[in-house]
Amino acid sequence: MSSTGKRGNALAKVILTFVALCIAAFPAIAQVDLQGHRGARGLMPENTLPAFARALTIGVTTLELDVGVTADGIVVVSHDPTLNGALTRRPSGVWLHGHGAALFSLTYDKIQTYDVGRINPNKKYARRFPTQTPVDGTRIPTLAAVFDLVRRAGNETVRFNIETKLNPAKLNLTPPPEDFAKAVLDVIRREKMESRVTIQSFDWRTLQVVQRLAPNVPTVYLSAQQRWLNNIQRAHSGSSPWTAGFDIDEHEGSVPKLVKAAGGSVWSPYHKEIDADQLREAHALGLKVVVWTVNDAARMDALLDLGVDGIISDYPDRLRAVMAKQGMALPTPTPVTP
């Protein structure tokens, strides 16, 4: 071999050694789905354009939001199937008492007369979010308006995790699952957002419809086994009314196996109901795991160490700070005004 060739080989070895040292010093950056819950509920009025604008300005991977359907078939963004008295004022400025009419019983124009720009300070709910900035005059937006906001922000990568809000025990408050899912999919297709959405629900009936009508749209199976919500219902006589005929007791008591059998792409459990064994099981089944709703920085840190694929938080700014501390990749902020 010539001296030139030897020098070339030596240089190549030096370069390879340098690259190896760099990889060791700077390990691969983890990719975690940073989801702003109801936009950024801890900071701005939930499920409103100001909340979604704040989340985009902070920088999130995904906007998490809830949807309902009006009497005239418009898909709107709201957590509750009825007007929530803790969040809603009449045109006169008077707060609603308790829960108002179902969205499904009201036209879109009627819904637009209500103000959802602040939490009623006399409600316990207000004490949960003392740093939320009110924006009086804010209205319940349409799903299409949220898509338009993202376009105005110039954000071509942020995703949308859209929750269908219906309850199998309260059938009169919403359209049937088939009609509900079709209405949401119609908007997504019309807005050309199929590649950027997931559909999630505690009521798995709509997820089954989505899988049949839009198999290219990933479905996210929400679960909770708490006193205040239990959609899994172990040892229930037959399947839970929430789980579309799939019975936890027929799947070794495993929620990941239940979600996999139902055809889900993502399992989204309440964050206090996940451990290392369940996470390994879900990953072995090919499921991603995105936990909800985490607002404590120490808990965020622990869940990231555990290896979850995503976290939903009312405070995306806190989650972003924890991810930055761990050296994780962060989504690019795209400031926008609502």
Backbone torsions as a table, in degrees:
resi	resn	phi	psi	omega
1	MET	NA	139.8	-179.4
2	SER	-71.3	163.1	177.4
3	SER	-63.5	-32.1	178.3
4	THR	-65.5	-42.5	178.7
5	GLY	-63.5	-40.8	178.4
6	LYS	-62.1	-43.2	178.5
7	ARG	-62.3	-37.6	179.0
8	GLY	-63.8	-42.9	179.0
9	ASN	-64.8	-39.9	179.2
10	ALA	-63.8	-42.2	179.1
11	LEU	-63.9	-39.9	179.4
12	ALA	-62.2	-41.1	178.7
13	LYS	-64.0	-39.2	178.2
14	VAL	-62.8	-43.1	-179.4
15	ILE	-64.3	-45.1	-179.9
16	LEU	-62.8	-39.2	177.7
17	THR	-63.9	-41.2	180.0
18	PHE	-64.1	-42.9	178.9
19	VAL	-62.3	-43.9	-180.0
20	ALA	-61.6	-41.1	178.7
21	LEU	-64.8	-38.4	178.6
22	CYS	-64.8	-41.5	179.7
23	ILE	-63.7	-40.0	179.4
24	ALA	-66.5	-38.4	-177.5
25	ALA	-76.2	-30.3	-177.6
26	PHE	-125.9	84.4	-177.5
27	PRO	-61.5	160.7	-177.9
28	ALA	-55.8	135.3	-178.6
29	ILE	-77.1	128.1	-178.8
30	ALA	-72.3	145.9	176.2
31	GLN	-107.2	114.9	-179.5
32	VAL	-124.4	138.0	-179.0
33	ASP	-78.2	108.5	-179.9
34	LEU	-93.2	105.4	-174.9
35	GLN	-108.1	127.7	175.0
36	GLY	-85.8	112.8	-175.0
37	HIS	-72.4	122.5	-176.0
38	ARG	52.2	35.2	-174.9
39	GLY	92.3	-87.5	175.9
40	ALA	-157.5	70.4	-169.8
41	ARG	-58.2	-31.7	-179.4
42	GLY	-71.2	-15.3	-173.0
43	LEU	-114.5	-31.8	-176.3
44	MET	-141.1	162.9	-179.9
45	PRO	-54.6	128.3	-170.0
46	GLU	-62.4	145.1	174.4
47	ASN	56.0	34.8	178.4
48	THR	-120.9	164.4	176.9
49	LEU	-60.0	-38.9	174.7
50	PRO	-59.1	-37.2	179.2
51	ALA	-68.2	-41.8	179.7
52	PHE	-70.1	-36.5	176.8
53	ALA	-63.5	-40.3	178.8
54	ARG	-64.2	-42.3	179.1
55	ALA	-62.7	-42.4	178.6
56	LEU	-64.7	-36.7	179.8
57	THR	-69.1	-36.6	176.0
58	ILE	-68.6	-44.0	-177.3
59	GLY	106.2	101.3	179.1
60	VAL	-127.7	160.5	173.8
61	THR	-80.8	-36.9	-172.0
62	THR	-142.0	139.1	169.1
63	LEU	-93.9	116.7	175.5
64	GLU	-92.0	135.2	-177.6
65	LEU	-154.4	163.3	-178.9
66	ASP	-116.5	149.3	-179.1
67	VAL	-133.3	152.4	171.2
68	GLY	-135.5	178.9	-177.4
69	VAL	-128.0	133.8	-178.4
70	THR	-82.2	174.2	179.4
71	ALA	-62.3	-29.4	179.8
72	ASP	-100.7	21.9	168.8
73	GLY	81.0	16.2	179.2
74	ILE	-89.8	132.2	177.3
75	VAL	-85.0	117.2	-178.0
76	VAL	-116.1	163.2	-175.6
77	VAL	-101.8	110.9	-178.7
78	SER	-160.3	137.2	178.1
79	HIS	-72.1	-37.1	-174.0
80	ASP	-98.0	141.2	175.5
81	PRO	-72.0	-12.9	174.6
82	THR	-118.9	164.5	173.5
83	LEU	-65.7	125.7	-175.2
84	ASN	-89.8	119.6	-177.7
85	GLY	-63.9	-21.0	178.5
86	ALA	-76.2	-12.9	-174.7
87	LEU	-125.1	-8.5	-163.3
88	THR	-121.7	132.1	174.6
89	ARG	-117.7	145.0	175.6
90	ARG	-70.6	169.6	177.0
91	PRO	-56.2	-27.3	178.0
92	SER	-74.8	-10.4	-177.4
93	GLY	94.5	-4.0	-179.1
94	VAL	-80.9	135.1	178.2
95	TRP	-69.2	144.1	171.4
96	LEU	-67.7	148.8	174.2
97	HIS	-97.0	121.8	-178.7
98	GLY	66.1	-142.5	178.9
99	HIS	-100.6	138.5	179.9
100	GLY	-90.0	-154.0	-176.6
101	ALA	-68.3	155.5	175.0
102	ALA	-68.4	140.6	176.6
103	LEU	-57.0	-34.7	-177.4
104	PHE	-68.7	-14.2	178.9
105	SER	-98.0	-3.1	-175.7
106	LEU	-117.0	145.7	173.4
107	THR	-74.4	161.4	177.2
108	TYR	-60.0	-43.2	-179.6
109	ASP	-60.4	-38.9	178.3
110	LYS	-66.0	-42.9	179.9
111	ILE	-60.6	-33.2	-179.0
112	GLN	-69.2	-8.4	177.6
113	THR	-82.7	-9.4	-177.7
114	TYR	-96.6	144.5	-179.1
115	ASP	-100.2	124.3	178.5
116	VAL	-121.1	34.1	-173.2
117	GLY	-88.3	1.3	175.5
118	ARG	-161.4	160.6	175.7
119	ILE	-86.6	139.9	175.4
120	ASN	-59.2	116.9	-175.0
121	PRO	-65.0	-15.3	179.9
122	ASN	-87.4	-1.2	-178.9
123	LYS	-98.3	149.7	176.1
124	LYS	-57.9	-32.4	-178.0
125	TYR	-56.5	-35.6	-178.5
126	ALA	-63.6	-34.0	-178.6
127	ARG	-70.2	-18.7	177.7
128	ARG	-73.9	-24.0	-174.6
129	PHE	-132.1	65.0	-175.2
130	PRO	-66.9	-19.2	-178.5
131	THR	-96.7	5.1	178.8
132	GLN	-68.5	130.2	179.9
133	THR	-89.5	119.4	179.2
134	PRO	-71.4	150.7	175.5
135	VAL	-135.3	84.2	-175.9
136	ASP	-60.1	143.7	-179.2
137	GLY	91.6	2.7	-179.6
138	THR	-76.5	138.5	-178.4
139	ARG	-111.1	162.1	173.3
140	ILE	-67.0	122.0	-176.4
141	PRO	-87.5	165.5	170.3
142	THR	-85.8	160.5	174.0
143	LEU	-62.0	-39.4	179.2
144	ALA	-61.0	-34.9	179.7
145	ALA	-67.6	-32.7	176.6
146	VAL	-67.1	-43.5	175.8
147	PHE	-58.9	-41.6	-179.4
148	ASP	-65.2	-38.9	177.5
149	LEU	-58.6	-43.9	-179.7
150	VAL	-64.5	-38.6	176.6
151	ARG	-62.9	-42.7	179.2
152	ARG	-63.8	-29.8	177.7
153	ALA	-74.4	-12.1	-177.7
154	GLY	71.9	21.5	-177.8
155	ASN	-93.1	112.2	-175.6
156	GLU	-101.9	6.6	-176.3
157	THR	-123.2	-24.8	-176.6
158	VAL	-60.1	142.2	-178.9
159	ARG	-104.6	171.6	-178.2
160	PHE	-127.9	120.5	176.7
161	ASN	-104.0	101.9	-167.3
162	ILE	-103.2	118.8	-178.5
163	GLU	-98.8	125.4	173.4
164	THR	-81.5	121.4	-175.7
165	LYS	-100.6	100.5	174.1
166	LEU	-148.2	163.0	-172.3
167	ASN	-137.1	123.7	-177.0
168	PRO	-65.4	-14.2	178.3
169	ALA	-93.4	-5.2	-177.2
170	LYS	-133.5	66.6	-171.4
171	LEU	-67.4	-24.0	-174.8
172	ASN	-79.7	-8.0	-174.3
173	LEU	-89.4	-16.7	-174.9
174	THR	-140.9	166.8	172.1
175	PRO	-65.0	160.9	173.0
176	PRO	-59.8	156.7	-176.3
177	PRO	-51.6	-42.3	-179.2
178	GLU	-62.1	-48.5	-178.6
179	ASP	-66.8	-38.6	179.8
180	PHE	-60.8	-52.4	-178.4
181	ALA	-61.3	-41.6	179.8
182	LYS	-62.7	-41.2	-180.0
183	ALA	-61.5	-43.3	179.8
184	VAL	-67.3	-44.8	180.0
185	LEU	-63.8	-35.0	178.3
186	ASP	-60.0	-43.6	179.4
187	VAL	-66.0	-45.8	-179.1
188	ILE	-58.2	-43.5	-179.3
189	ARG	-69.9	-42.4	179.9
190	ARG	-61.1	-36.6	-179.3
191	GLU	-88.0	1.1	178.4
192	LYS	56.9	48.5	-178.7
193	MET	-115.7	16.1	-176.8
194	GLU	-55.2	-37.0	-174.7
195	SER	-79.9	-3.5	-174.0
196	ARG	-122.0	12.4	-176.3
197	VAL	-121.8	154.5	160.7
198	THR	-125.7	152.1	176.2
199	ILE	-114.0	128.2	-179.4
200	GLN	-125.8	159.7	177.3
201	SER	-170.4	151.6	166.2
202	PHE	-80.1	-29.4	176.8
203	ASP	-92.0	101.2	-169.3
204	TRP	-72.5	-5.4	-179.7
205	ARG	-62.0	-41.7	179.0
206	THR	-66.8	-31.6	179.8
207	LEU	-66.8	-36.5	176.3
208	GLN	-64.1	-38.3	178.0
209	VAL	-65.7	-44.2	179.3
210	VAL	-60.0	-43.8	-179.0
211	GLN	-62.7	-31.5	179.7
212	ARG	-79.2	-41.9	-174.2
213	LEU	-89.3	-26.1	-177.1
214	ALA	-142.9	69.6	-175.4
215	PRO	-61.8	-13.7	177.8
216	ASN	-82.6	-9.6	179.9
217	VAL	-95.0	117.6	-179.5
218	PRO	-64.6	143.5	178.2
219	THR	-109.9	141.4	-176.9
220	VAL	-116.9	119.7	-175.8
221	TYR	-96.9	106.1	178.0
222	LEU	-77.8	143.4	176.6
223	SER	-141.2	147.9	173.7
224	ALA	-151.1	141.8	177.0
225	GLN	-132.6	64.0	-175.8
226	GLN	-122.1	166.8	177.4
227	ARG	-61.1	-37.1	-175.4
228	TRP	-85.1	-14.3	174.1
229	LEU	-163.9	123.8	176.7
230	ASN	-138.3	95.6	-179.1
231	ASN	-92.0	-5.8	-178.3
232	ILE	-90.2	-45.7	172.7
233	GLN	55.2	69.2	174.0
234	ARG	-61.0	150.3	177.1
235	ALA	57.4	22.0	175.4
236	HIS	-77.2	149.9	176.6
237	SER	-72.9	101.5	-173.4
238	GLY	83.4	-171.2	-178.2
239	SER	-76.3	156.9	173.9
240	SER	-64.6	144.2	176.5
241	PRO	-64.7	-13.5	-179.0
242	TRP	-86.2	-19.8	-165.4
243	THR	-104.9	23.3	170.2
244	ALA	56.4	36.5	176.4
245	GLY	89.2	-4.5	177.7
246	PHE	-89.5	130.4	-171.7
247	ASP	-110.5	120.2	179.8
248	ILE	-55.7	-35.1	-176.4
249	ASP	-72.2	-13.3	176.0
250	GLU	-94.4	3.3	-177.9
251	HIS	-129.6	42.3	174.7
252	GLU	59.9	24.5	180.0
253	GLY	68.5	15.8	-175.5
254	SER	-100.7	120.1	177.1
255	VAL	-67.0	-43.1	176.3
256	PRO	-56.7	-41.7	178.6
257	LYS	-66.8	-34.0	177.3
258	LEU	-65.4	-45.3	179.3
259	VAL	-63.3	-42.4	179.6
260	LYS	-63.1	-42.7	179.4
261	ALA	-63.1	-33.1	-179.9
262	ALA	-76.6	-12.7	177.3
263	GLY	97.9	16.1	-177.4
264	GLY	-73.1	155.2	173.5
265	SER	-98.1	-29.8	-175.2
266	VAL	-134.2	136.8	169.7
267	TRP	-102.4	128.3	-178.4
268	SER	-123.0	88.4	-179.3
269	PRO	-89.3	159.0	167.8
270	TYR	-57.8	135.1	-167.3
271	HIS	-63.0	-21.1	179.2
272	LYS	-83.0	-1.2	-176.4
273	GLU	-112.2	25.7	179.3
274	ILE	-125.0	139.9	173.3
275	ASP	-138.5	177.7	-174.5
276	ALA	-61.3	-39.4	-178.5
277	ASP	-65.3	-44.1	179.5
278	GLN	-66.6	-37.1	179.2
279	LEU	-64.7	-44.3	177.3
280	ARG	-61.6	-41.6	179.8
281	GLU	-62.8	-45.5	179.8
282	ALA	-61.8	-45.2	179.7
283	HIS	-64.1	-37.7	178.3
284	ALA	-64.3	-27.9	178.0
285	LEU	-84.4	-3.1	179.9
286	GLY	87.3	13.9	179.3
287	LEU	-92.8	142.5	165.5
288	LYS	-85.4	155.1	-178.7
289	VAL	-125.9	116.1	178.5
290	VAL	-121.0	117.7	-173.4
291	VAL	-95.7	152.6	177.7
292	TRP	-131.1	166.2	-39.2
293	THR	-100.4	121.5	-168.5
294	VAL	-112.2	120.2	-177.3
295	ASN	-119.0	-9.8	-179.2
296	ASP	-93.4	127.9	-174.9
297	ALA	-62.1	-39.7	-179.6
298	ALA	-64.8	-38.2	178.3
299	ARG	-68.9	-40.0	174.9
300	MET	-56.2	-46.5	-179.0
301	ASP	-58.7	-44.8	-178.9
302	ALA	-65.6	-40.5	-179.2
303	LEU	-69.1	-36.1	175.7
304	LEU	-66.0	-39.9	176.3
305	ASP	-63.5	-35.1	179.7
306	LEU	-65.0	-32.5	177.3
307	GLY	107.5	24.3	177.0
308	VAL	-65.1	156.5	-177.5
309	ASP	-86.2	-18.4	-179.6
310	GLY	-167.5	158.8	178.5
311	ILE	-134.7	134.2	174.4
312	ILE	-100.4	129.9	-176.4
313	SER	-141.9	145.0	172.3
314	ASP	-70.7	-17.3	-176.7
315	TYR	-124.1	77.7	-179.6
316	PRO	-61.1	-23.7	176.6
317	ASP	-66.3	-40.1	177.6
318	ARG	-65.7	-45.6	-179.2
319	LEU	-62.6	-40.3	178.8
320	ARG	-61.2	-41.6	179.7
321	ALA	-64.7	-40.3	179.0
322	VAL	-66.7	-42.6	177.9
323	MET	-63.1	-39.6	178.5
324	ALA	-63.1	-40.3	179.4
325	LYS	-62.4	-32.5	179.1
326	GLN	-86.3	1.7	178.0
327	GLY	75.9	25.5	-177.6
328	MET	-88.0	154.7	177.4
329	ALA	-64.4	139.4	-179.0
330	LEU	-117.9	139.7	177.5
331	PRO	-67.6	150.5	-177.8
332	THR	-75.5	127.7	174.5
333	PRO	-66.1	143.3	175.7
334	THR	-132.3	85.7	-177.0
335	PRO	-57.8	140.0	-179.8
336	VAL	-157.0	150.0	174.6
337	THR	-99.2	143.6	-177.7
338	PRO	-70.6	NA	NA
